[in-house]
Amino acid sequence: LEAEYTKANIRQIMTSCGAPGKLEKEIITPPDGELAELQNKILNGRSALILGKTGRGKTTYIYDNTALLITSGKYKYTEIKFWYVPEMCAYVRDGIDCNSYEQRLTNCCTIPLLIMDDLCKEQATANNNNIIKTILARRCDNGLQTLITSRFDSTEFKKRYEEDTLSRILTMCIYKIEGKDRRKREDW
């Protein structure tokens, strides 16, 4: 899969990392302005939190940057996991039933690049909060890159997460994508 990267095969590579198979637009569109600055930071290994309302392009932006991280050789596709956060929490939680909870948690904590799509969409439970807290703490402590999207703002984060989790989130580059819902049709 990694020999030649093209727009045609990068979608297959990204899907093998867990990314959605279909996004609204073509990938690898060069950003400008502040998004270009953020992209440089991401390509240089910084973790990032991308905020914005539904349909603003957060996941597409992370997808584009992950594709660039792969094509630049920074990561192999086997070193990346793209998780929708509610599914990630369920995956770890379900490990309790089969005695693999710690291994599943470790998988999320040690993959070189973890993409957490839609943080705060998971149920606000003590167990889920502990999973998020542990993952972010271990990744931050080990200097592993994490890219996160969320449609929620700092008010919701403060309601959901403890101070130490918030502190780790604040070490990331934080950017808010504005604009209109790109999915919404004018005739709707």
C-alpha positions in Angstrom: 0.0 0.0 0.0 2.8 2.5 0.8 4.9 2.3 -2.4 3.2 5.1 -4.4 0.8 7.6 -2.8 -1.9 9.0 -5.1 -5.3 10.6 -4.5 -6.7 7.3 -5.9 -5.0 5.0 -3.3 -4.7 7.3 -0.3 -8.5 6.8 0.4 -7.9 3.0 0.6 -4.9 3.6 2.9 -6.8 6.0 5.1 -9.7 3.5 5.4 -7.3 0.8 6.6 -6.4 3.2 9.4 -10.1 3.4 10.5 -10.9 6.7 8.7 -14.3 7.2 7.1 -14.3 5.9 3.5 -16.2 8.8 2.1 -15.8 12.5 2.8 -17.5 15.4 1.1 -14.6 16.7 -1.0 -11.4 15.6 -2.6 -8.5 15.3 -0.2 -5.1 17.0 0.0 -6.4 20.5 -0.7 -3.7 23.0 0.4 -5.0 25.3 3.2 -4.1 29.0 3.5 -3.7 31.4 6.4 -4.0 30.1 9.9 -4.9 26.6 8.7 -1.7 26.5 6.7 0.2 27.4 9.9 -1.6 24.7 11.8 -0.9 22.2 9.1 2.9 23.0 9.4 2.7 22.4 13.2 0.8 19.1 12.6 3.4 18.0 10.0 6.1 18.8 12.5 4.5 16.5 15.1 2.4 18.8 17.2 -0.9 17.5 18.5 -4.0 19.5 17.7 -7.7 20.0 18.7 -9.9 21.2 15.8 -13.2 22.7 17.0 -16.2 23.8 14.9 -19.9 23.2 14.5 -21.3 20.3 12.5 -20.4 20.3 8.8 -17.5 22.8 9.0 -14.8 20.4 7.7 -13.0 19.3 10.9 -12.8 15.7 10.0 -11.9 16.4 6.4 -9.1 18.7 7.6 -7.7 16.0 9.9 -8.1 13.5 7.1 -6.1 15.7 4.7 -3.3 16.2 7.3 -3.2 12.5 8.1 -2.8 11.8 4.4 0.0 14.3 4.2 1.7 12.7 7.2 1.6 9.3 5.5 2.7 10.6 2.1 5.6 12.6 3.6 6.8 9.4 5.3 6.3 10.6 8.9 4.0 7.6 9.6 3.3 4.3 8.0 -0.4 3.6 7.7 0.1 0.8 10.3 1.2 3.5 12.9 -2.1 5.4 12.7 -5.5 4.7 14.2 -8.6 6.9 13.3 -11.3 6.5 15.9 -14.8 8.0 16.3 -14.6 8.7 20.0 -17.8 6.9 21.1 -16.7 3.8 19.2 -13.2 4.0 20.8 -14.7 4.2 24.3 -16.9 1.2 23.5 -14.0 -0.8 22.1 -12.0 -0.2 25.3 -15.0 -0.7 27.6 -16.0 -4.0 25.9 -12.6 -5.3 26.8 -13.7 -5.7 30.4 -16.0 -8.6 29.3 -13.1 -10.5 27.6 -10.3 -9.6 30.0 -8.6 -7.4 27.4 -9.5 -3.9 28.8 -5.9 -3.0 29.6 -4.6 -4.2 26.3 -7.2 -2.3 24.4 -6.5 0.8 26.4 -2.8 0.4 25.8 -3.4 0.0 22.0 -5.0 3.5 22.1 -2.2 4.9 24.2 0.7 3.6 22.2 -0.2 3.9 18.6 2.2 6.6 17.2 -0.7 8.7 15.7 -4.2 8.6 17.2 -7.0 10.6 15.6 -10.0 11.1 17.9 -13.0 12.2 15.9 -15.9 13.9 17.7 -14.6 14.2 21.3 -17.5 14.9 23.7 -19.9 12.9 21.6 -19.3 9.9 23.9 -21.7 9.4 26.8 -20.6 11.4 29.8 -19.9 8.6 32.1 -17.2 8.1 34.7 -15.9 5.1 32.8 -15.7 7.0 29.5 -14.1 10.0 31.1 -11.5 7.8 32.7 -10.7 6.2 29.3 -10.3 9.6 27.7 -8.2 10.8 30.7 -5.9 7.8 30.6 -5.4 7.9 26.8 -4.6 11.6 26.8 -2.3 11.4 29.8 -0.3 8.5 28.5 0.0 9.9 25.0 1.0 13.4 26.3 3.5 11.9 28.8 5.1 9.9 26.0 5.1 12.7 23.4 2.8 10.9 21.0 0.9 12.9 18.4 -2.9 13.1 18.8 -5.3 14.9 16.5 -8.8 15.6 17.9 -12.0 17.0 16.5 -15.0 18.3 18.4 -18.1 20.2 17.7 -18.2 21.4 21.3 -16.5 24.4 22.9 -14.5 24.9 26.1 -17.7 25.2 28.2 -18.7 21.6 27.4 -15.1 20.4 27.9 -15.1 22.0 31.4 -18.4 20.3 32.3 -17.2 16.9 31.2 -13.5 16.5 32.0 -11.4 16.9 35.1 -8.7 19.6 35.3 -5.8 17.2 34.5 -7.5 16.1 31.3 -8.2 19.7 30.3 -4.6 20.6 31.0 -3.4 18.0 28.6 -5.8 19.2 25.9 -4.5 22.8 26.4 -1.0 21.6 25.5 -2.3 21.0 21.9 -2.6 23.5 19.1 -6.3 24.6 19.2 -8.1 25.9 16.2 -11.7 26.7 15.5 -13.1 26.3 12.0 -15.8 28.8 11.3 -18.2 29.1 8.3 -21.3 27.5 7.0 -22.4 23.8 7.2 -20.8 22.4 4.0 -23.3 19.5 3.9 -26.4 21.6 4.1 -28.3 22.1 0.8 -29.6 25.5 -0.1 -33.0 24.0 -1.0 -33.4 22.2 2.3 
